[in-house]
Amino acid sequence: MTTSSTAAGINSPAPATSSPAWGRPVAVLALGSFAMGTDSFVLAGILPQIAHGLRISTGAAGQTITAFALAYGLTAPFLAALTSRLPRKPLLVVALALFVLANLASAAAPDLPLLLTARVVAGLGAALYTPNASAAAAALAGPAARGRALSMILGGLTVGTVFGVPVGTAIGQHLSWEAGLVFVAAVGALALLGVVVVLPGLPIPPAIPLARRFAVLANRRVVAMVAFMLLASGGSIMVYTYTYTATVLGQIAHIHGTGLAAALLAWGVGGIFGSFGSGWLTDRLGAARTLTVAIALLIVTLAALTVCTSMVPVIVVMVLNGAAGWALATPNNHRLTALAPTLPSVVISFNSSGIYLGQALGAALGGILVDHGITARALCLAGVAVALAAAAVHGLIPRPAPES
């Protein structure tokens, strides 16, 4: 689950001479977000291979996902503030270079401590890249095309999940888990080359002081909405990280190898419908109702995994589960920006941090449960419990009248 606009500086002024040629550089930026989207989830499909290769438990291997997500979630708002006065193009080059090197280091890591360190560095590179890529896309396109430009960055993240993760998973399973990470690094390197060659120089956006960024957390509704996102993301990733790849699909449905890649692809295809369809639903039903539908569907599909014993129902449930998970960010962003209309990029960055922190906590909790011998069905029900907690938080948030 990702957000399209985690950027600091989305509302920064566009260049004085906005050009129809913005599509090419934004496409290059989207290629970078494709790499980030792939890296966020690719390890989920090759945890057993990592565990075998490093002679560790599957739960311990899963902490590599925790490390990446935690690094992103905790540092993104701070990095955005600390780098707000630096030129955009060199900053994007540094972020991509850091990301590429960290993935190569991950592939070369001989043990878990070094792999965790490399995954933290990769998370830092992603946290530095994604907000600035969104800001750069918005500045390049100008006000008239800003929405389309930002949707391309989201599209890169979504396509990274839909196609990059199954490809990376297949590479990791048929070659080695290290090869899966080299694939991610290669895509990042291609994006780096594109940024160097294609991206023009960009004006430095106005800085938003760190104190002003965090002042929005004084609003209890903002905190509750971010907490909702954290819990919903945690409940989803707790199951996705472990059971989709090894426990549920292996124990309950006896799905491995190519079948696993197909199931991941189905989840990503559902994510496309969820990410784009949630905007349409939000416009027609309102943000709160759309979130109610999405969190309910997430709970139902997590529970349904406990009874899926063959490929066809697994594919159906995976599509619906992916749609539910990816449908959460847009309506939550919608109601957050309604609360802080002068600081939309700031509140959205906190929503993004909630997503990644939820992934980190969900992956960590899932790993602990797996290492203590929890069954596949019980792990799914643990995900249901966390998602139910998210639904409870959602139900306690006061609705505006009328809803914006």
PLY file of the C-alpha trace (Angstrom):
ply
format ascii 1.0
element vertex 404
property float x
property float y
property float z
element edge 403
property int vertex1
property int vertex2
end_header
0.00 0.00 0.00
1.44 3.25 -1.05
0.53 6.90 -1.43
0.86 9.02 -4.51
1.97 12.16 -2.84
4.29 11.74 0.04
6.09 14.80 -1.14
7.34 17.78 0.65
6.76 20.58 -1.73
3.79 19.38 -3.79
2.41 22.87 -3.60
5.68 24.49 -4.58
5.55 26.88 -7.51
5.84 25.42 -10.98
8.65 26.61 -13.24
7.85 29.80 -15.05
7.87 28.06 -18.40
5.85 24.89 -17.99
6.24 22.75 -21.11
4.20 19.94 -22.68
7.46 17.97 -22.67
7.08 17.22 -18.95
5.93 13.66 -19.72
9.39 12.29 -20.54
11.20 13.39 -17.35
8.21 12.43 -15.22
8.25 8.97 -16.85
11.89 8.66 -15.78
10.91 9.61 -12.24
8.13 7.02 -12.40
10.72 4.38 -13.33
12.48 5.21 -10.08
9.22 4.84 -8.16
8.75 1.49 -9.94
12.05 0.38 -8.39
10.92 1.63 -4.97
7.58 -0.18 -5.24
9.32 -3.39 -6.24
11.83 -3.14 -3.41
9.10 -2.58 -0.83
7.57 -6.01 -1.43
9.97 -8.18 -3.44
11.49 -9.84 -0.37
8.05 -11.09 0.67
8.18 -13.67 -2.11
11.69 -14.97 -1.38
11.81 -15.12 2.43
12.24 -18.92 2.49
15.22 -18.62 0.12
16.78 -15.88 2.27
16.22 -17.96 5.40
17.84 -21.01 3.80
20.73 -19.05 2.34
21.63 -17.26 5.57
20.70 -20.23 7.83
18.14 -18.24 9.80
14.43 -18.65 10.52
11.74 -17.34 8.17
10.61 -14.96 10.88
14.11 -13.54 11.23
14.35 -13.17 7.44
11.08 -11.24 7.51
12.70 -8.57 9.66
14.48 -7.41 6.50
11.10 -6.04 5.38
10.64 -4.49 8.81
14.00 -2.74 8.51
13.21 -1.20 5.11
9.73 -0.06 6.11
10.80 1.26 9.51
13.66 3.27 8.00
11.27 4.81 5.48
8.45 5.49 7.90
10.57 7.08 10.61
12.85 9.20 8.43
10.72 10.45 5.49
9.31 13.59 7.22
12.70 14.48 8.70
14.62 13.92 5.47
12.10 16.03 3.57
12.64 18.89 6.02
16.42 18.54 6.21
16.86 18.51 2.42
14.19 21.07 1.55
16.74 23.74 0.54
18.88 21.46 -1.63
18.66 21.37 -5.46
16.19 18.72 -6.57
18.10 16.99 -9.38
21.33 16.31 -7.45
19.24 15.18 -4.49
17.36 12.66 -6.65
20.66 11.41 -8.09
22.07 10.88 -4.58
18.87 9.15 -3.43
18.89 6.73 -6.36
22.62 6.05 -6.02
22.13 5.26 -2.33
19.20 3.00 -3.17
21.13 1.10 -5.87
24.23 0.61 -3.73
22.14 -0.53 -0.78
20.39 -3.18 -2.88
23.71 -4.44 -4.22
25.01 -4.55 -0.67
21.87 -6.45 0.35
22.56 -9.05 -2.34
26.17 -9.39 -1.17
25.37 -9.55 2.57
26.82 -12.74 4.12
24.72 -12.62 7.29
21.55 -11.17 8.77
23.07 -8.14 10.59
24.70 -6.86 7.41
21.55 -7.56 5.39
19.44 -5.62 7.90
21.89 -2.71 7.75
21.73 -2.66 3.95
17.91 -2.75 4.05
17.88 0.26 6.39
20.08 2.17 3.93
17.78 1.15 1.06
14.83 2.47 3.07
16.64 5.77 3.58
17.24 6.03 -0.16
13.56 5.37 -0.87
12.47 7.88 1.80
14.69 10.49 0.20
13.65 9.69 -3.37
9.88 9.24 -3.36
8.87 12.58 -1.78
11.29 14.52 -3.95
10.25 12.66 -7.09
6.63 13.61 -6.38
7.63 17.22 -5.79
9.70 17.29 -8.97
6.87 15.77 -11.02
4.43 18.39 -9.70
6.84 21.23 -10.46
7.60 19.97 -13.97
3.97 19.54 -14.99
2.65 22.82 -13.58
-0.79 23.37 -12.03
-2.79 22.30 -15.10
-1.23 18.82 -15.31
-0.12 18.29 -11.71
-2.66 15.55 -11.00
-1.62 13.54 -14.05
2.06 13.88 -13.16
1.51 12.71 -9.60
-0.62 9.81 -10.83
2.36 8.69 -12.93
4.50 8.51 -9.79
1.78 6.46 -8.07
1.50 4.37 -11.23
5.20 3.54 -10.98
4.75 2.32 -7.42
1.66 0.30 -8.38
3.27 -1.26 -11.46
6.29 -2.07 -9.31
4.00 -4.21 -7.18
1.99 -5.66 -10.07
4.89 -6.63 -12.34
8.14 -5.95 -10.52
7.35 -8.09 -7.49
6.27 -11.23 -9.41
9.29 -10.87 -11.73
11.62 -10.35 -8.79
10.01 -13.27 -6.98
10.40 -15.54 -10.00
14.05 -14.50 -10.38
14.65 -15.07 -6.69
13.07 -18.51 -6.74
14.56 -19.81 -9.99
18.03 -18.22 -9.68
18.70 -16.96 -6.16
17.36 -14.44 -3.68
20.44 -12.34 -4.34
19.51 -12.17 -8.04
16.10 -10.75 -7.10
17.77 -7.83 -5.33
20.22 -7.31 -8.21
17.16 -6.97 -10.47
15.84 -4.17 -8.24
19.26 -2.49 -8.26
19.40 -2.69 -12.07
16.03 -0.94 -12.42
17.18 1.73 -9.96
20.40 2.20 -11.93
18.42 2.66 -15.15
16.29 5.31 -13.43
19.46 6.97 -12.14
20.84 7.19 -15.66
17.54 8.62 -16.89
17.49 11.29 -14.18
21.04 12.35 -15.04
20.34 12.54 -18.79
16.70 13.63 -19.04
15.67 15.53 -15.91
16.14 19.32 -16.22
17.23 21.57 -13.41
14.41 22.50 -11.02
13.83 25.48 -8.72
14.28 24.87 -5.01
10.82 24.81 -3.39
9.98 26.99 -0.38
11.05 25.35 2.86
8.46 24.34 5.45
10.05 24.49 8.93
10.17 21.22 10.85
8.20 22.72 13.74
5.37 23.71 11.39
5.34 20.22 9.85
4.85 18.52 13.21
2.40 21.11 14.52
-0.36 19.34 12.56
-0.04 16.41 14.98
-1.68 18.59 17.62
-4.93 17.85 15.79
-6.29 14.63 17.32
-8.23 13.75 14.18
-5.00 13.84 12.17
-3.36 11.51 14.69
-6.36 9.16 14.61
-6.35 9.03 10.80
-2.63 8.24 10.71
-3.16 5.59 13.43
-5.95 4.07 11.32
-3.57 3.84 8.36
-0.84 2.31 10.53
-3.14 -0.41 11.87
-4.77 -1.19 8.52
-1.37 -1.44 6.84
0.00 -3.56 9.69
-2.88 -6.03 9.55
-2.49 -6.42 5.80
1.31 -6.75 5.67
1.41 -9.15 8.64
-0.33 -11.67 6.42
1.11 -10.61 3.06
4.74 -10.79 4.17
4.57 -14.30 5.52
1.45 -16.23 4.66
1.01 -15.16 1.06
4.49 -16.34 0.32
5.03 -19.39 2.45
2.55 -20.21 5.17
-0.99 -19.66 3.83
-0.36 -20.47 0.19
1.89 -23.36 1.12
0.04 -24.90 4.07
-3.59 -24.23 3.16
-3.66 -24.09 -0.65
-0.41 -26.00 -1.43
0.72 -23.24 -3.80
4.43 -22.71 -4.44
6.78 -21.47 -7.16
5.01 -20.21 -10.28
1.65 -20.39 -8.53
3.00 -18.04 -5.88
4.12 -15.54 -8.52
0.65 -15.72 -10.11
-0.98 -15.05 -6.75
1.26 -12.04 -6.19
0.37 -10.79 -9.66
-3.33 -11.14 -8.83
-2.80 -9.11 -5.64
-1.09 -6.38 -7.66
-3.79 -6.31 -10.35
-6.32 -5.84 -7.57
-4.11 -3.03 -6.31
-4.46 -1.19 -9.63
-8.24 -1.29 -9.37
-8.10 -0.29 -5.72
-5.68 2.61 -6.13
-7.46 4.18 -9.09
-11.00 3.09 -8.22
-10.77 4.52 -4.70
-10.51 8.03 -6.14
-13.69 7.49 -8.14
-15.47 6.07 -5.08
-14.25 8.90 -2.86
-15.73 11.47 -5.25
-19.08 9.70 -5.22
-19.40 8.16 -1.76
-17.13 10.42 0.28
-13.86 9.52 1.96
-15.35 8.02 5.13
-17.73 5.66 3.30
-15.02 4.58 0.88
-12.75 3.75 3.81
-15.55 1.80 5.47
-15.96 -0.33 2.34
-12.21 -0.84 1.95
-11.47 -1.82 5.56
-14.48 -4.16 5.61
-13.28 -5.86 2.42
-9.77 -6.15 3.87
-11.13 -7.89 6.98
-13.33 -10.26 4.97
-10.56 -11.26 2.56
-8.02 -11.86 5.33
-10.55 -14.17 6.99
-11.38 -15.83 3.66
-7.75 -16.91 3.21
-8.25 -19.40 6.03
-10.63 -21.44 3.86
-9.07 -21.08 0.40
-7.72 -24.51 -0.51
-7.21 -24.23 -4.28
-5.83 -21.84 -6.86
-9.05 -20.28 -8.19
-10.46 -19.01 -4.88
-6.97 -17.88 -3.85
-6.69 -15.74 -6.99
-10.13 -14.20 -6.41
-9.38 -13.40 -2.78
-5.93 -12.04 -3.64
-7.42 -9.64 -6.20
-9.99 -8.39 -3.69
-7.44 -8.17 -0.89
-5.05 -6.15 -3.06
-7.90 -3.85 -4.09
-8.89 -3.30 -0.47
-5.36 -2.58 0.72
-4.53 -0.14 -2.07
-7.91 1.61 -1.75
-7.10 2.98 1.71
-4.48 5.67 1.01
-6.42 7.95 -1.37
-9.56 8.52 0.77
-7.42 8.86 3.90
-5.30 11.47 2.12
-8.52 13.17 1.03
-9.82 13.64 4.55
-6.39 14.56 5.91
-5.94 17.35 3.37
-9.44 18.59 4.22
-8.22 19.03 7.81
-5.02 20.87 6.81
-5.71 22.48 3.41
-2.67 24.78 3.65
-0.27 21.89 4.36
-1.46 18.99 2.19
1.98 17.59 1.45
2.83 17.56 5.14
-0.22 15.61 6.32
0.08 13.23 3.38
3.71 12.58 4.31
2.54 11.53 7.78
-0.05 9.25 6.17
2.75 7.67 4.14
4.84 7.25 7.29
1.84 5.56 8.93
1.70 3.11 6.02
5.38 2.19 6.24
5.45 2.06 10.04
2.42 -0.22 9.88
4.27 -2.44 7.44
7.28 -2.51 9.76
5.25 -3.37 12.84
3.08 -5.88 10.99
6.12 -7.64 9.55
7.83 -7.68 12.95
4.76 -9.08 14.73
4.22 -11.62 11.96
7.81 -12.79 12.28
7.50 -13.23 16.02
4.30 -15.24 15.62
5.78 -17.41 12.86
8.87 -18.17 14.94
6.61 -19.23 17.81
4.89 -21.80 15.62
1.60 -20.09 14.84
-0.47 -21.83 12.16
-1.32 -20.23 8.82
-4.97 -19.84 9.72
-4.16 -18.32 13.11
-1.82 -15.81 11.47
-4.60 -14.76 9.10
-6.89 -14.28 12.09
-4.21 -12.19 13.80
-4.23 -9.95 10.72
-8.03 -9.78 10.98
-7.72 -8.67 14.62
-5.35 -5.81 13.73
-7.58 -4.76 10.82
-10.57 -4.80 13.19
-8.65 -2.45 15.48
-8.17 -0.15 12.47
-11.91 -0.33 11.78
-12.61 0.62 15.40
-10.35 3.68 15.14
-12.04 4.63 11.87
-15.44 4.38 13.52
-14.40 6.71 16.35
-13.22 9.54 14.06
-15.90 12.27 13.92
-17.35 12.87 10.47
-17.44 16.40 9.08
-20.87 17.76 8.26
-21.19 17.78 5.37
-18.28 15.47 4.55
-15.60 17.13 2.45
0 1
1 2
2 3
3 4
4 5
5 6
6 7
7 8
8 9
9 10
10 11
11 12
12 13
13 14
14 15
15 16
16 17
17 18
18 19
19 20
20 21
21 22
22 23
23 24
24 25
25 26
26 27
27 28
28 29
29 30
30 31
31 32
32 33
33 34
34 35
35 36
36 37
37 38
38 39
39 40
40 41
41 42
42 43
43 44
44 45
45 46
46 47
47 48
48 49
49 50
50 51
51 52
52 53
53 54
54 55
55 56
56 57
57 58
58 59
59 60
60 61
61 62
62 63
63 64
64 65
65 66
66 67
67 68
68 69
69 70
70 71
71 72
72 73
73 74
74 75
75 76
76 77
77 78
78 79
79 80
80 81
81 82
82 83
83 84
84 85
85 86
86 87
87 88
88 89
89 90
90 91
91 92
92 93
93 94
94 95
95 96
96 97
97 98
98 99
99 100
100 101
101 102
102 103
103 104
104 105
105 106
106 107
107 108
108 109
109 110
110 111
111 112
112 113
113 114
114 115
115 116
116 117
117 118
118 119
119 120
120 121
121 122
122 123
123 124
124 125
125 126
126 127
127 128
128 129
129 130
130 131
131 132
132 133
133 134
134 135
135 136
136 137
137 138
138 139
139 140
140 141
141 142
142 143
143 144
144 145
145 146
146 147
147 148
148 149
149 150
150 151
151 152
152 153
153 154
154 155
155 156
156 157
157 158
158 159
159 160
160 161
161 162
162 163
163 164
164 165
165 166
166 167
167 168
168 169
169 170
170 171
171 172
172 173
173 174
174 175
175 176
176 177
177 178
178 179
179 180
180 181
181 182
182 183
183 184
184 185
185 186
186 187
187 188
188 189
189 190
190 191
191 192
192 193
193 194
194 195
195 196
196 197
197 198
198 199
199 200
200 201
201 202
202 203
203 204
204 205
205 206
206 207
207 208
208 209
209 210
210 211
211 212
212 213
213 214
214 215
215 216
216 217
217 218
218 219
219 220
220 221
221 222
222 223
223 224
224 225
225 226
226 227
227 228
228 229
229 230
230 231
231 232
232 233
233 234
234 235
235 236
236 237
237 238
238 239
239 240
240 241
241 242
242 243
243 244
244 245
245 246
246 247
247 248
248 249
249 250
250 251
251 252
252 253
253 254
254 255
255 256
256 257
257 258
258 259
259 260
260 261
261 262
262 263
263 264
264 265
265 266
266 267
267 268
268 269
269 270
270 271
271 272
272 273
273 274
274 275
275 276
276 277
277 278
278 279
279 280
280 281
281 282
282 283
283 284
284 285
285 286
286 287
287 288
288 289
289 290
290 291
291 292
292 293
293 294
294 295
295 296
296 297
297 298
298 299
299 300
300 301
301 302
302 303
303 304
304 305
305 306
306 307
307 308
308 309
309 310
310 311
311 312
312 313
313 314
314 315
315 316
316 317
317 318
318 319
319 320
320 321
321 322
322 323
323 324
324 325
325 326
326 327
327 328
328 329
329 330
330 331
331 332
332 333
333 334
334 335
335 336
336 337
337 338
338 339
339 340
340 341
341 342
342 343
343 344
344 345
345 346
346 347
347 348
348 349
349 350
350 351
351 352
352 353
353 354
354 355
355 356
356 357
357 358
358 359
359 360
360 361
361 362
362 363
363 364
364 365
365 366
366 367
367 368
368 369
369 370
370 371
371 372
372 373
373 374
374 375
375 376
376 377
377 378
378 379
379 380
380 381
381 382
382 383
383 384
384 385
385 386
386 387
387 388
388 389
389 390
390 391
391 392
392 393
393 394
394 395
395 396
396 397
397 398
398 399
399 400
400 401
401 402
402 403
